[in-house]
Every structure is written in structure tokens, then in C-alpha cells.
Amino acid sequence: MASAVDPRPPTGSGSTADPGSAQSPVSAGPDPVSASSSASAPTSDSASKSAPARAHGRPRSAAFDAAILAATRELLAEQGWDRLSLGEVAARAGVAKTTLYRRWPGKAELVVDAMAEVFDTLRPVDAGSIRADAAAVITDLVALLTRPETQAAFLALAAESARDPALRTVVREKIIDRQRHLVLSGAARARARAGVAQIHDPGLVFDVITGTIVHRLLIAGEPVDEDYLGRFLDFLLAALDPLH
């Protein structure tokens, strides 16, 4: 798969110090994922008592990961896919390129993880009815898909995946399939509500919703406004209603 990335650092330099000991990741600016997750690091005393002894190497740092993924999203929004480079991501995150290459072999893999973290913020909504539930979840999805970093990543990953079946599998597993719970939870709530339309095929409903919204926003370039959303929900509920 051809990706515009910085060349890998030379191999065989086992004596190179881990970049994490030289500098700390800096904030990559406001990011909904990194802003919502803050954890204090253990003290050296507690870490030495609880952590198992290791023969060599350093542990993977959650702080470095968070800084790198946030920097990736920022640069995608600012520059788009074509101009995104791992070197600039490392600089924005405040880490050395070797730190980044230890975690992600290329740009596509890095962008998948950066966007998977954002898509994982989508949550099921219990708004009192199947229509209200669907409207709330679709509204959240629309807000996510209208962000510039999401649009840049989604379209580029679709193109790259067409040439790379392995990448397509990763995109499906890390981004798409992990959101199927949104419809599955809606189906469970519908079963608990008496006298309402049921979601008998959650997989198909998920495909209909995501396919329609992605096509509308990213392919056709048209908005999902209140009128369009209302007409789409009318269509969707009519398909679910056993009387139709």
C-alpha cells in the first residue's frame, strides 16, 4: 500500500535511548477524546511495588498514545490526508519518530486507530421511543461525520482499503463493527417496550442507517438537516412496522 509517510528510522540501533525519557508529549489542542480521559500516573514507589519485573524494554505509555492520536486528528483536520506525515505527527505530539514507529507501521494504521477512538465515543441513547432513540444516535453520527478530520480520514481509508484487503479488515473491525452495538441496544429496548415496531434484523438496519448517512454526507455532499432526517426516519420506521 503506498502511503506518503516519512521513511522508517534505520534498524540495528538498539542502543538508542527511548524518546520518552528525553521529552514528554504535549497537548495537541482541544480534542474530545483526550479531553475526557485524564489519569494520574503512579508514583515511582507504588510502581516499583506493583509492577512485575521485566527483562528489557519500556512499557507502552498511554500518555504517548493519547498525544499521538490527538495530534493525528488535529493534523488531519488542518492538512488533510495527503499532507499528513508521521514526522509532523511526532513533532506535534512531542515525541520522537521512533516512538511512533514502534506503535504504528504506517499512516493508514495510525489514522485507523485515531478515528476508532473517536467513533468509540458514540453511545446508545434511550430517548423514550424507537424513533427518538434513532434520531438521537443518527444526530450524533452526523456530527461526527461532519468533522473535517473524520471526512478526510474516512474517504482516504475507503480508497486505501479498496487496494488493501488487510486494511479493509482492520477498518471494519476497529471502526465499523464496533458501532453495531448502537442498533443492537436499540433492538433490545424495542423488545422491552410493548406495542412498538421491532428491529428483527439489527445488522441490516445498521447497514441501512450508516450507508444512507455516509452516502448523503460524504459522497453526495448534501446535509442531513431536520427535514431529511424526518423523512429518513419515516421510511425507516415504515420498514420496521409489521403492518407495512
Backbone as JSON, one array per atom type, in Angstrom:
{
  "sequence": "MASAVDPRPPTGSGSTADPGSAQSPVSAGPDPVSASSSASAPTSDSASKSAPARAHGRPRSAAFDAAILAATRELLAEQGWDRLSLGEVAARAGVAKTTLYRRWPGKAELVVDAMAEVFDTLRPVDAGSIRADAAAVITDLVALLTRPETQAAFLALAAESARDPALRTVVREKIIDRQRHLVLSGAARARARAGVAQIHDPGLVFDVITGTIVHRLLIAGEPVDEDYLGRFLDFLLAALDPLH",
  "N": [[0.86, -1.19, 0.0], [0.69, 2.14, -0.92], [1.75, 4.87, 0.84], [2.11, 8.25, 1.83], [4.53, 8.72, 3.78], [6.95, 9.44, 6.32], [10.31, 8.17, 5.98], [11.23, 5.07, 7.55], [13.03, 4.85, 10.65], [16.53, 3.96, 10.81], [17.38, 0.49, 11.16], [18.79, -1.69, 13.69], [19.84, -0.07, 15.68], [20.02, -0.55, 18.49], [21.0, 0.61, 20.79], [19.94, 3.1, 21.05], [18.44, 5.64, 22.98], [15.28, 5.48, 24.6], [12.79, 7.63, 23.35], [10.89, 8.6, 25.05], [12.14, 9.15, 27.44], [13.43, 11.47, 26.98], [11.74, 13.59, 26.28], [8.46, 14.86, 26.93], [5.09, 14.15, 25.91], [3.19, 16.75, 24.43], [0.23, 18.72, 24.78], [-2.1, 18.29, 22.2], [-3.92, 20.2, 21.54], [-7.44, 21.12, 21.79], [-9.36, 18.24, 22.05], [-11.94, 15.96, 21.76], [-11.68, 13.36, 22.69], [-9.18, 13.05, 24.09], [-9.57, 15.05, 25.94], [-11.5, 14.09, 27.6], [-10.39, 12.05, 29.0], [-8.38, 11.62, 31.65], [-5.79, 10.55, 33.59], [-4.0, 9.94, 36.55], [-0.54, 9.34, 36.86], [1.14, 6.53, 38.38], [3.1, 6.78, 41.39], [6.69, 6.57, 41.72], [7.4, 4.86, 43.81], [5.05, 3.31, 44.29], [4.78, 2.16, 41.8], [7.06, 0.61, 41.6], [6.54, -1.31, 43.47], [4.22, -2.61, 42.62], [4.42, -3.25, 39.9], [5.29, -5.89, 37.69], [8.51, -7.47, 37.31], [10.5, -6.82, 34.44], [12.36, -8.06, 31.69], [13.57, -6.48, 29.68], [13.33, -3.41, 27.73], [10.76, -0.81, 27.46], [7.59, 0.0, 29.01], [4.55, 0.33, 27.11], [3.35, 3.57, 26.72], [0.43, 5.1, 27.83], [0.04, 7.8, 27.84], [1.72, 8.77, 25.8], [0.51, 7.47, 23.61], [-2.07, 8.68, 23.62], [-1.4, 11.37, 23.09], [-0.25, 11.14, 20.55], [-2.39, 10.13, 18.97], [-4.28, 12.19, 19.25], [-2.84, 14.3, 18.09], [-2.71, 13.34, 15.48], [-5.4, 13.5, 14.66], [-5.76, 16.28, 14.81], [-3.97, 17.23, 12.84], [-4.99, 15.98, 10.59], [-7.4, 17.38, 10.36], [-6.4, 19.92, 9.85], [-4.69, 19.68, 7.62], [-5.41, 17.57, 5.98], [-5.49, 14.27, 4.41], [-3.45, 13.76, 2.41], [-1.27, 15.48, 2.95], [-0.56, 14.75, 5.46], [1.94, 13.57, 7.6], [4.0, 11.17, 9.27], [6.16, 12.2, 10.56], [5.44, 14.88, 11.12], [3.29, 14.38, 12.8], [4.59, 13.19, 14.99], [6.16, 15.36, 15.82], [4.17, 17.23, 16.53], [2.95, 15.86, 18.6], [4.96, 15.78, 20.41], [6.87, 13.76, 20.61], [9.51, 11.46, 19.72], [10.17, 10.24, 16.39], [10.81, 7.54, 16.4], [9.43, 6.56, 18.58], [6.81, 6.69, 17.66], [6.9, 4.97, 15.42], [7.31, 2.55, 16.63], [4.82, 1.87, 17.45], [2.96, 2.15, 15.33], [3.01, 0.98, 12.04], [2.6, 2.45, 9.73], [1.0, 5.24, 7.98], [-1.74, 4.76, 7.42], [-2.52, 2.81, 9.31], [-2.15, 4.23, 11.66], [-4.02, 6.31, 11.38], [-6.4, 4.86, 11.34], [-6.55, 3.95, 14.03], [-6.65, 6.42, 15.33], [-9.11, 7.45, 14.47], [-10.83, 5.41, 15.21], [-10.85, 5.7, 17.95], [-12.35, 8.01, 18.23], [-14.84, 7.31, 17.07], [-15.6, 5.43, 18.9], [-16.66, 6.94, 20.9], [-19.32, 7.25, 20.43], [-22.54, 6.63, 21.7], [-25.29, 4.55, 22.77], [-28.66, 5.8, 22.94], [-31.31, 6.32, 25.11], [-34.18, 7.58, 24.47], [-36.85, 7.34, 24.87], [-38.54, 6.4, 22.83], [-38.57, 4.36, 19.86], [-38.22, 5.89, 17.58], [-37.28, 8.35, 18.59], [-34.97, 7.45, 19.84], [-33.47, 6.55, 17.63], [-33.23, 8.94, 16.18], [-31.64, 10.48, 17.91], [-29.2, 9.02, 18.02], [-28.47, 9.01, 15.31], [-28.17, 11.74, 14.9], [-25.92, 12.26, 16.5], [-24.07, 10.72, 15.06], [-24.05, 12.09, 12.62], [-22.95, 14.54, 13.44], [-20.38, 13.7, 14.06], [-19.47, 12.76, 11.56], [-19.35, 15.09, 10.1], [-17.16, 16.45, 10.91], [-13.99, 17.81, 10.0], [-11.62, 16.22, 10.19], [-12.66, 13.66, 10.34], [-13.97, 13.36, 7.89], [-11.8, 13.61, 6.09], [-10.24, 11.39, 6.86], [-12.04, 9.21, 6.58], [-12.77, 9.1, 3.83], [-10.25, 8.77, 2.64], [-9.34, 6.38, 3.82], [-11.23, 4.64, 2.81], [-10.54, 4.64, 0.09], [-7.9, 3.66, 0.24], [-8.39, 1.16, 1.36], [-9.66, -0.16, -0.68], [-7.58, -1.02, -2.22], [-6.19, -2.58, -0.52], [-6.8, -5.33, 1.05], [-6.27, -6.27, 3.66], [-6.12, -3.94, 5.19], [-8.73, -3.1, 4.85], [-10.08, -5.01, 6.35], [-9.16, -4.35, 8.91], [-10.21, -1.75, 9.21], [-12.94, -2.35, 9.16], [-13.16, -3.98, 11.45], [-12.2, -2.35, 13.57], [-13.49, 0.11, 13.4], [-16.09, 0.08, 12.07], [-17.58, -2.34, 12.76], [-17.52, -2.17, 15.53], [-19.42, -0.32, 16.14], [-21.88, -1.44, 15.89], [-23.26, -2.1, 18.13], [-24.86, 0.05, 18.74], [-27.26, -0.16, 17.32], [-28.02, -2.7, 18.14], [-28.52, -2.35, 20.89], [-30.68, -0.63, 20.7], [-32.52, -2.36, 19.55], [-32.9, -4.14, 21.66], [-34.1, -2.47, 23.55], [-36.46, -1.9, 22.19], [-37.71, -4.39, 22.23], [-38.4, -4.51, 24.88], [-40.37, -2.67, 25.1], [-43.8, -2.42, 24.93], [-46.02, -2.98, 22.2], [-44.7, -1.66, 20.06], [-42.83, -1.05, 17.01], [-40.54, -3.58, 15.99], [-37.03, -4.36, 15.86], [-36.0, -6.58, 13.87], [-33.88, -7.43, 12.34], [-31.06, -6.42, 13.17], [-28.5, -6.07, 12.05], [-28.96, -5.5, 9.33], [-30.45, -3.14, 9.59], [-28.53, -1.48, 10.75], [-26.72, -1.32, 8.58], [-28.35, -0.01, 6.71], [-28.81, 2.47, 7.94], [-26.17, 3.55, 8.42], [-25.08, 3.37, 5.84], [-26.79, 5.05, 4.38], [-26.46, 7.57, 5.67], [-23.67, 8.02, 5.5], [-23.36, 8.03, 2.69], [-25.0, 10.23, 2.03], [-23.71, 12.42, 3.33], [-20.87, 12.23, 2.78], [-20.46, 11.27, 0.17], [-22.49, 12.27, -1.62], [-22.42, 14.82, -0.64], [-24.37, 16.33, 0.62], [-26.45, 17.92, 3.09], [-27.56, 16.52, 6.24], [-30.25, 17.52, 7.29], [-32.95, 18.76, 9.4], [-35.33, 18.24, 8.0], [-34.58, 16.24, 6.15], [-33.73, 14.23, 7.9], [-36.14, 13.67, 9.23], [-37.72, 12.63, 7.13], [-36.21, 10.4, 6.48], [-36.38, 8.9, 8.85], [-39.14, 8.39, 8.85], [-39.3, 6.66, 6.65], [-37.63, 4.58, 7.58], [-38.94, 3.63, 9.9], [-41.39, 2.83, 8.82], [-40.49, 0.65, 7.36], [-39.8, -1.01, 9.44], [-42.18, -1.45, 10.77], [-44.5, -3.96, 11.27], [-46.98, -3.84, 10.06], [-46.71, -2.69, 7.64]],
  "CA": [[0.0, 0.0, 0.0], [1.52, 3.33, -0.98], [1.33, 5.95, 1.73], [3.11, 9.31, 1.94], [4.96, 8.77, 5.15], [8.38, 9.6, 6.5], [10.99, 6.87, 5.98], [11.44, 4.48, 8.86], [14.36, 5.03, 11.19], [17.37, 2.8, 10.49], [17.36, -0.61, 12.12], [20.09, -2.03, 14.24], [20.3, 0.94, 16.63], [19.44, -0.98, 19.75], [21.47, 1.4, 21.91], [19.27, 4.4, 21.08], [17.61, 5.82, 24.17], [13.85, 5.63, 24.35], [12.48, 9.05, 23.28], [10.05, 9.03, 26.15], [12.95, 9.65, 28.54], [14.01, 12.76, 26.63], [10.74, 14.63, 26.24], [7.11, 14.41, 27.25], [4.12, 14.59, 24.91], [2.49, 17.98, 24.75], [-1.17, 18.69, 24.39], [-2.31, 18.55, 20.78], [-5.05, 21.08, 21.38], [-8.71, 20.54, 22.25], [-9.77, 17.02, 21.38], [-12.98, 15.4, 22.63], [-11.27, 12.09, 23.28], [-8.15, 13.25, 25.09], [-10.05, 15.94, 26.98], [-12.37, 13.37, 28.52], [-9.66, 10.99, 29.7], [-7.2, 12.07, 32.36], [-5.47, 9.63, 34.68], [-2.74, 10.27, 37.18], [0.44, 8.27, 36.79], [1.54, 6.07, 39.7], [4.38, 7.25, 41.87], [7.74, 5.6, 41.48], [7.37, 3.86, 44.86], [3.96, 2.37, 44.08], [5.01, 1.42, 40.56], [8.08, -0.4, 41.81], [6.0, -2.37, 44.3], [3.12, -3.35, 41.98], [4.71, -3.67, 38.54], [6.15, -7.08, 37.61], [9.82, -7.23, 36.74], [10.62, -7.12, 33.02], [13.75, -8.3, 31.32], [14.12, -5.39, 28.89], [12.33, -2.57, 27.07], [9.93, 0.08, 28.25], [6.17, -0.25, 28.79], [3.86, 1.26, 26.21], [2.81, 4.65, 27.53], [-0.88, 5.59, 27.42], [0.15, 9.24, 27.6], [2.26, 8.95, 24.45], [-0.53, 7.06, 22.66], [-3.12, 9.71, 23.57], [-0.86, 12.55, 22.43], [-0.06, 10.85, 19.13], [-3.69, 10.02, 18.3], [-4.87, 13.53, 19.21], [-2.1, 15.07, 17.09], [-3.12, 12.84, 14.17], [-6.7, 14.09, 14.33], [-5.58, 17.72, 14.58], [-3.31, 17.45, 11.55], [-5.95, 15.61, 9.54], [-8.33, 18.5, 10.2], [-5.71, 21.1, 9.32], [-3.95, 19.48, 6.38], [-5.96, 16.51, 5.15], [-4.76, 13.0, 4.34], [-2.28, 13.76, 1.54], [-0.15, 16.2, 3.56], [-0.27, 14.21, 6.78], [3.14, 12.74, 7.67], [4.27, 10.7, 10.62], [7.11, 13.12, 11.17], [4.72, 16.01, 11.69], [2.51, 13.88, 13.93], [5.51, 13.04, 16.11], [6.53, 16.69, 16.3], [3.02, 17.84, 17.19], [2.69, 15.13, 19.84], [6.08, 15.95, 21.33], [7.6, 12.51, 20.77], [10.41, 11.16, 18.61], [9.55, 9.37, 15.39], [10.98, 6.13, 16.76], [8.33, 6.2, 19.48], [5.61, 6.48, 16.84], [7.06, 3.8, 14.56], [7.19, 1.34, 17.44], [3.41, 1.6, 17.68], [2.21, 2.07, 14.07], [3.95, 0.81, 10.93], [2.37, 3.39, 8.63], [0.0, 6.29, 8.17], [-3.11, 4.23, 7.42], [-2.77, 2.15, 10.59], [-2.25, 5.28, 12.67], [-5.28, 7.03, 11.21], [-7.47, 3.96, 11.77], [-6.65, 3.99, 15.49], [-7.05, 7.77, 15.75], [-10.52, 7.62, 14.22], [-11.57, 4.43, 16.01], [-11.0, 6.28, 19.28], [-13.45, 8.99, 18.16], [-16.09, 6.6, 16.84], [-15.96, 4.73, 20.12], [-17.37, 7.85, 21.81], [-20.76, 7.16, 20.16], [-23.22, 5.87, 22.74], [-26.74, 4.38, 22.6], [-29.47, 6.8, 23.62], [-32.68, 5.94, 25.44], [-34.94, 8.82, 24.42], [-38.24, 7.08, 25.16], [-39.23, 5.71, 21.74], [-37.61, 3.9, 18.87], [-37.93, 7.0, 16.68], [-36.43, 9.31, 19.29], [-33.66, 6.81, 20.03], [-32.77, 6.57, 16.35], [-32.93, 10.33, 15.84], [-30.53, 10.93, 18.75], [-27.97, 8.35, 17.61], [-28.11, 9.5, 13.98], [-27.68, 13.12, 15.06], [-24.54, 12.17, 16.98], [-23.26, 10.23, 13.96], [-23.91, 13.18, 11.67], [-21.99, 15.5, 14.0], [-19.05, 13.11, 13.93], [-19.08, 12.67, 10.15], [-19.16, 16.42, 9.51], [-15.88, 16.99, 11.35], [-13.05, 17.72, 8.87], [-10.7, 15.1, 10.31], [-13.39, 12.43, 10.04], [-14.19, 13.29, 6.45], [-10.52, 13.33, 5.43], [-9.83, 10.03, 7.17], [-13.0, 8.22, 6.08], [-12.67, 8.97, 2.38], [-8.93, 8.23, 2.3], [-9.28, 4.98, 4.22], [-12.04, 3.87, 1.86], [-9.74, 4.47, -1.12], [-6.77, 2.78, 0.55], [-8.91, -0.19, 1.63], [-10.0, -0.79, -1.96], [-6.36, -1.62, -2.75], [-5.51, -3.32, 0.55], [-7.82, -6.09, 1.79], [-5.94, -6.36, 5.09], [-6.53, -2.68, 5.79], [-10.2, -3.1, 4.87], [-10.48, -5.81, 7.5], [-8.87, -3.57, 10.13], [-11.2, -0.68, 9.28], [-14.23, -2.94, 9.52], [-13.14, -4.48, 12.83], [-11.91, -1.33, 14.58], [-14.37, 1.29, 13.3], [-17.47, -0.18, 11.67], [-18.27, -3.36, 13.55], [-17.61, -1.78, 16.93], [-20.57, 0.55, 16.35], [-23.13, -2.18, 15.72], [-23.97, -2.14, 19.41], [-25.81, 1.15, 18.79], [-28.54, -0.69, 16.86], [-28.36, -3.85, 18.97], [-29.13, -1.87, 22.13], [-31.99, -0.13, 20.33], [-33.39, -3.52, 19.37], [-33.22, -4.66, 22.99], [-35.09, -1.57, 24.17], [-37.73, -2.08, 21.49], [-38.35, -5.62, 22.73], [-38.91, -4.26, 26.22], [-41.49, -1.74, 25.0], [-44.96, -3.09, 24.37], [-46.78, -2.35, 21.14], [-43.9, -0.82, 19.17], [-42.14, -1.77, 15.94], [-39.37, -4.3, 16.45], [-35.87, -4.43, 14.97], [-35.78, -8.02, 13.75], [-32.58, -7.66, 11.69], [-30.24, -5.26, 13.55], [-27.38, -5.89, 11.13], [-29.45, -4.82, 8.14], [-30.82, -1.77, 9.98], [-27.26, -0.75, 10.89], [-26.2, -1.04, 7.25], [-29.21, 0.98, 6.07], [-28.58, 3.79, 8.55], [-24.82, 4.06, 8.16], [-24.89, 3.54, 4.41], [-27.52, 6.24, 3.94], [-25.87, 8.8, 6.21], [-22.34, 8.21, 4.91], [-23.54, 8.45, 1.29], [-25.57, 11.58, 1.98], [-22.75, 13.44, 3.77], [-19.51, 12.15, 2.24], [-20.45, 11.02, -1.27], [-23.32, 13.28, -2.29], [-22.08, 16.16, -0.14], [-25.59, 17.01, 1.0], [-26.62, 17.93, 4.55], [-28.62, 15.77, 6.91], [-30.94, 18.53, 8.08], [-34.13, 18.27, 10.11], [-36.29, 17.7, 7.04], [-34.08, 14.97, 5.61], [-33.74, 13.25, 8.97], [-37.53, 13.28, 9.46], [-38.17, 11.75, 6.04], [-35.5, 9.13, 6.6], [-36.97, 8.14, 9.96], [-40.44, 7.9, 8.39], [-39.01, 5.5, 5.81], [-37.06, 3.5, 8.37], [-39.97, 3.07, 10.8], [-42.36, 2.13, 7.99], [-39.91, -0.64, 7.04], [-39.79, -1.85, 10.65], [-43.54, -1.7, 11.23], [-45.01, -5.19, 10.62], [-48.24, -3.58, 9.34], [-46.38, -2.13, 6.32]],
  "C": [[0.89, 1.23, 0.0], [0.94, 4.39, -0.09], [2.45, 6.95, 1.82], [3.5, 9.45, 3.38], [6.45, 9.01, 5.19], [9.05, 8.24, 6.46], [11.19, 6.38, 7.38], [12.84, 4.78, 9.36], [15.19, 3.79, 10.93], [17.29, 1.76, 11.57], [18.75, -0.84, 12.66], [20.62, -1.05, 15.23], [19.73, 0.65, 17.99], [19.88, -0.15, 20.92], [20.82, 2.75, 22.01], [18.37, 4.5, 22.28], [16.17, 5.97, 23.78], [13.49, 7.1, 24.38], [11.63, 9.51, 24.44], [10.86, 9.56, 27.31], [13.51, 11.01, 28.26], [13.0, 13.87, 26.65], [9.38, 14.04, 26.49], [6.16, 14.89, 26.19], [3.42, 15.85, 25.37], [1.07, 17.88, 24.28], [-1.3, 19.04, 22.94], [-3.51, 19.44, 20.55], [-6.33, 20.4, 21.82], [-9.1, 19.34, 21.41], [-10.77, 16.33, 22.28], [-12.59, 14.1, 23.29], [-10.28, 12.32, 24.4], [-8.63, 14.14, 26.22], [-10.88, 15.21, 28.02], [-11.67, 12.29, 29.3], [-8.41, 11.55, 30.33], [-6.98, 11.14, 33.53], [-4.13, 9.99, 35.25], [-1.82, 9.07, 37.14], [0.81, 7.83, 38.18], [2.88, 6.64, 40.11], [5.42, 6.18, 41.66], [7.74, 4.51, 42.54], [6.3, 2.82, 44.61], [4.17, 1.54, 42.84], [6.02, 0.31, 40.78], [7.56, -1.57, 42.63], [4.99, -3.24, 43.55], [3.48, -3.9, 40.61], [5.6, -4.9, 38.53], [7.46, -6.74, 36.96], [9.83, -7.62, 35.28], [12.09, -7.23, 32.66], [14.35, -7.12, 30.58], [12.97, -4.58, 28.31], [11.54, -1.73, 28.03], [8.46, -0.24, 28.02], [5.57, 0.76, 27.83], [3.13, 2.29, 27.04], [1.46, 5.11, 26.98], [-0.83, 7.07, 27.12], [0.71, 9.53, 26.22], [1.2, 8.59, 23.41], [-1.59, 8.15, 22.5], [-2.64, 10.95, 22.83], [-0.71, 12.33, 20.94], [-1.39, 10.8, 18.39], [-4.39, 11.38, 18.21], [-4.17, 14.39, 18.17], [-2.48, 14.63, 15.67], [-4.44, 13.46, 13.75], [-6.58, 15.58, 14.05], [-5.0, 17.97, 13.2], [-4.19, 17.01, 10.39], [-6.92, 16.75, 9.28], [-7.66, 19.69, 9.53], [-5.18, 20.89, 7.91], [-4.55, 18.44, 5.45], [-5.03, 15.3, 5.09], [-3.44, 13.13, 3.58], [-1.06, 14.41, 2.2], [0.21, 15.68, 4.94], [0.97, 13.33, 6.72], [3.38, 12.33, 9.1], [5.28, 11.58, 11.33], [6.43, 14.3, 11.81], [3.86, 15.59, 12.87], [3.4, 13.75, 15.16], [5.88, 14.39, 16.69], [5.38, 17.34, 17.05], [2.74, 17.17, 18.54], [3.81, 15.3, 20.86], [6.83, 14.67, 21.6], [8.54, 12.35, 19.58], [9.72, 10.2, 17.64], [9.71, 7.89, 15.73], [9.88, 5.66, 17.7], [7.07, 5.89, 18.69], [5.72, 5.21, 16.02], [7.0, 2.5, 15.35], [5.73, 0.91, 17.57], [2.63, 1.38, 16.39], [3.18, 1.98, 12.91], [3.77, 1.82, 9.8], [1.23, 4.34, 8.93], [-1.41, 5.72, 8.27], [-3.45, 3.6, 8.77], [-2.94, 3.17, 11.71], [-3.59, 5.99, 12.58], [-6.47, 6.15, 11.62], [-7.65, 4.04, 13.29], [-7.1, 5.36, 15.99], [-8.55, 7.97, 15.57], [-11.37, 6.61, 14.99], [-11.82, 4.98, 17.4], [-12.16, 7.27, 19.3], [-14.79, 8.28, 17.97], [-16.55, 5.85, 18.08], [-16.62, 5.63, 21.15], [-18.87, 7.84, 21.56], [-21.41, 6.23, 21.17], [-24.69, 5.68, 22.38], [-27.49, 5.42, 23.42], [-30.86, 6.24, 23.87], [-33.49, 7.22, 25.56], [-36.44, 8.59, 24.57], [-39.03, 6.37, 24.08], [-38.19, 5.31, 20.71], [-37.24, 5.02, 17.9], [-36.99, 8.01, 17.34], [-35.04, 8.75, 19.53], [-32.84, 6.92, 18.74], [-32.35, 7.98, 15.97], [-31.72, 10.83, 16.62], [-29.21, 10.33, 18.3], [-27.52, 8.85, 16.24], [-27.59, 10.92, 14.05], [-26.24, 13.13, 15.56], [-23.6, 11.69, 15.87], [-23.01, 11.32, 12.92], [-22.89, 14.2, 12.17], [-20.57, 14.99, 13.86], [-18.57, 13.12, 12.48], [-18.91, 14.02, 9.48], [-17.87, 17.08, 9.99], [-14.85, 16.82, 10.25], [-12.09, 16.55, 8.97], [-11.37, 13.78, 9.99], [-13.6, 12.28, 8.55], [-12.91, 12.96, 5.71], [-10.12, 11.88, 5.62], [-10.74, 9.01, 6.5], [-12.85, 8.0, 4.58], [-11.33, 8.36, 1.97], [-8.82, 6.76, 2.66], [-10.12, 4.1, 3.3], [-11.26, 3.61, 0.58], [-8.58, 3.5, -0.9], [-7.24, 1.33, 0.74], [-9.28, -0.91, 0.35], [-8.8, -1.49, -2.57], [-5.68, -2.54, -1.74], [-6.54, -4.07, 1.39], [-7.53, -6.2, 3.28], [-6.35, -5.09, 5.82], [-8.05, -2.6, 5.87], [-10.72, -3.88, 6.07], [-10.27, -5.04, 8.8], [-9.89, -2.45, 10.3], [-12.55, -1.22, 9.72], [-14.24, -3.35, 11.0], [-13.01, -3.36, 13.85], [-12.89, -0.16, 14.55], [-15.82, 0.89, 13.07], [-18.16, -1.15, 12.61], [-18.42, -2.97, 15.01], [-18.76, -0.82, 17.2], [-21.91, -0.17, 16.19], [-23.93, -2.28, 17.01], [-25.02, -1.04, 19.51], [-27.21, 0.66, 18.36], [-28.97, -1.88, 17.72], [-29.02, -3.41, 20.28], [-30.5, -1.28, 21.86], [-32.99, -1.26, 20.13], [-33.81, -4.1, 20.71], [-34.25, -3.78, 23.69], [-36.45, -1.71, 23.51], [-38.46, -3.32, 21.97], [-38.98, -5.41, 24.1], [-40.11, -3.31, 26.22], [-42.66, -2.45, 24.31], [-45.57, -2.27, 23.23], [-46.0, -1.44, 20.23], [-43.27, -1.69, 18.1], [-40.86, -2.4, 16.48], [-38.25, -4.27, 15.39], [-35.47, -5.89, 14.87], [-34.43, -8.36, 13.11], [-31.68, -6.46, 11.98], [-29.08, -5.01, 12.59], [-27.8, -5.14, 9.87], [-29.81, -3.38, 8.45], [-29.56, -0.91, 10.14], [-26.71, -0.37, 9.52], [-27.03, 0.03, 6.54], [-28.92, 2.38, 6.62], [-27.22, 4.34, 8.18], [-24.59, 4.29, 6.67], [-25.58, 4.8, 3.89], [-26.84, 7.52, 4.39], [-24.5, 9.07, 5.62], [-22.47, 8.66, 3.46], [-24.03, 9.89, 1.21], [-24.51, 12.64, 2.27], [-21.45, 13.43, 2.97], [-19.46, 11.91, 0.74], [-21.24, 12.08, -2.02], [-22.99, 14.7, -1.84], [-23.29, 16.99, 0.23], [-25.77, 16.95, 2.52], [-27.69, 16.96, 5.02], [-29.3, 16.76, 7.85], [-32.19, 17.93, 8.71], [-35.14, 17.64, 9.17], [-35.85, 16.34, 6.53], [-34.13, 13.89, 6.68], [-35.17, 12.76, 9.24], [-38.03, 12.34, 8.39], [-37.48, 10.39, 6.11], [-36.07, 8.28, 7.72], [-38.35, 7.61, 9.6], [-40.26, 6.63, 7.56], [-38.54, 4.31, 6.64], [-38.12, 2.83, 9.25], [-41.05, 2.35, 10.02], [-41.82, 0.75, 7.6], [-39.9, -1.58, 8.23], [-41.17, -2.26, 11.07], [-44.11, -2.94, 10.54], [-46.3, -4.97, 9.85], [-47.96, -3.06, 7.93], [-45.7, -3.19, 5.47]]
}
